[in-house]
Amino acid sequence: MAVIAIVVEHAAGCIAPVTGDQVECAMRIAGFLKAEAQAVLIGDDVQQAAEFLASKWGVETTVVHIPESHYYQFDTWLNSLEMVLGALPIAGVVLGHTPNGMELAPSLAVRLHARCISGVHSVQREGEGLFFQRALFGGKVWARIGQPQGRWVVTVQPGAFPLRLQESVHKANIRQIEAAAPMNRARLVDLQSAETGNVALQKAKIVVGAGRGLGMKENLKLVHDLASVLPGAVVGGSRPVCDAGWLDYGQQIGLTGNTIRPRLYIACGISGAFQHIVGIKDSDVVAAINKDPNAAIFNHADVAVLADVVDFLPVLTDKLRQVLREKEAQVNQSQGEQGSNKKMQ
Ligand SMILES: Cc1cc2nc3c(=O)[nH]c(=O)nc-3n(C[C@H](O)[C@H](O)[C@H](O)COP(=O)(O)OP(=O)(O)OC[C@H]3O[C@@H](n4cnc5c(N)ncnc54)[C@H](O)[C@@H]3O)c2cc1C
């Protein structure tokens, strides 16, 4: 039976969150092709992860045990995968669309004489072949890539294939292979996790999101000005804005940043890439300001403002300030009237 291999990333004995998407994608394809999904775990201290995959998700798992190999290493993983997968009747390989997966996939495809398709969001079967779908141009265009025959290596987008667990799972086998660590051209010395959680942002009722469309760091002031007039509003941003140092990484929203659930999210100059959308999709109302009528963010927005964000934000902030001031004056006036009525009584 043909095998769909799942290359599992792990850290400190735990599998990476994208593994669920990989398993779901591989299982779906295995169903289409009447093939079998199998996982591969490489390294030391991965027994617990293998037990989890085999017993909880029912995925047959091969452990390539390499002493003292605690982290992903490009050469080690590539050579190990070539050795293990080369001996199996492989139809395809599913990796995560992560920095490691993106590094590994093209080289693995070359070694396996396979086709490489990255950033896959969905897969369909048509006739005897498969069709993979992936986003292009920040989600504005969708590409359907046919795979009529031959081997393939894909990377799947985290969050694109939510795992649908079966009610009863039969414990699958775990196969153990001992391997020596090959020479690595690069050596990973240490891993330090970035501080990305930001409780204020995650709990805020209103979030104003800054995107690359602001053009320059100085224009961030426009976003902060808007947030300052909205009671309880917190500023966050897209990844390029954090990469550029305009905001701290703790303020990043999206796949590799914070997941927010505000009542109102205002996206300022943000394109609406999948990795950003997964972090904002639980917002009650999304308002987006963008000058591109085809921006993908408008597909997710309840309020779409087609405008230059640099021109529009000061106008919006002034108007809101004025409206809120008038409202406050009305409240003060009615409280004053109630107070004098009480005195008269
Ligand atoms: C593994 C991985 C993880 C990632 N994780 C994240 C993540 O957690 N969060 C995240 O945000 N991204 C993440 N990304 C990056 C993501 O793919 C996008 O590149 C990013 O979200 C784009 O940010 P942006 O919308 O600010 O910039 P751009 O895509 O450059 O979009 C800028 C937008 O501003 C508009 N614009 C330009 N000028 C103006 C103007 N004057 N007025 C109005 N609109 C204007 C443009 O039309 C465009 O739509 C990740 C990517 C990868 C590969």
The ligand as a Gaussian input file, in Angstrom:
#p B3LYP/6-31G(d) Opt

LIG

0 1
 C        5.321000      31.050000       8.941000
 C        4.751000      32.440000       8.815000
 C        4.143000      33.012000       9.916000
 C        3.591000      34.294000       9.824000
 N        2.983000      34.828000      10.925000
 C        2.387000      36.025000      10.818000
 C        1.675000      36.584000      11.938000
 O        1.610000      36.024000      13.028000
 N        1.075000      37.790000      11.757000
 C        1.112000      38.483000      10.579000
 O        0.523000      39.576000      10.498000
 N        1.789000      37.986000       9.527000
 C        2.438000      36.788000       9.624000
 N        3.125000      36.313000       8.554000
 C        3.333000      37.206000       7.390000
 C        2.129000      37.257000       6.468000
 O        2.243000      36.224000       5.504000
 C        2.071000      38.612000       5.724000
 O        3.290000      38.814000       5.054000
 C        1.808000      39.794000       6.652000
 O        0.655000      39.564000       7.446000
 C        1.593000      41.052000       5.812000
 O        1.554000      42.165000       6.655000
 P        0.854000      43.516000       6.184000
 O       -0.550000      43.220000       5.805000
 O        1.104000      44.545000       7.230000
 O        1.742000      43.953000       4.930000
 P        1.464000      43.844000       3.378000
 O        1.103000      42.469000       2.987000
 O        2.619000      44.489000       2.715000
 O        0.155000      44.732000       3.144000
 C        0.109000      46.112000       3.240000
 C       -1.298000      46.535000       2.844000
 O       -1.417000      47.927000       3.009000
 C       -2.095000      48.470000       1.888000
 N       -1.627000      49.855000       1.755000
 C       -0.418000      50.294000       1.312000
 N       -0.346000      51.626000       1.419000
 C       -1.541000      52.042000       1.921000
 C       -2.080000      53.305000       2.247000
 N       -1.364000      54.426000       2.117000
 N       -3.344000      53.355000       2.716000
 C       -4.092000      52.225000       2.864000
 N       -3.621000      50.999000       2.580000
 C       -2.362000      50.911000       2.123000
 C       -1.739000      47.593000       0.725000
 O       -2.769000      47.665000      -0.253000
 C       -1.656000      46.222000       1.390000
 O       -2.906000      45.577000       1.340000
 C        3.670000      35.035000       8.618000
 C        4.276000      34.445000       7.511000
 C        4.809000      33.175000       7.602000
 C        5.435000      32.566000       6.383000

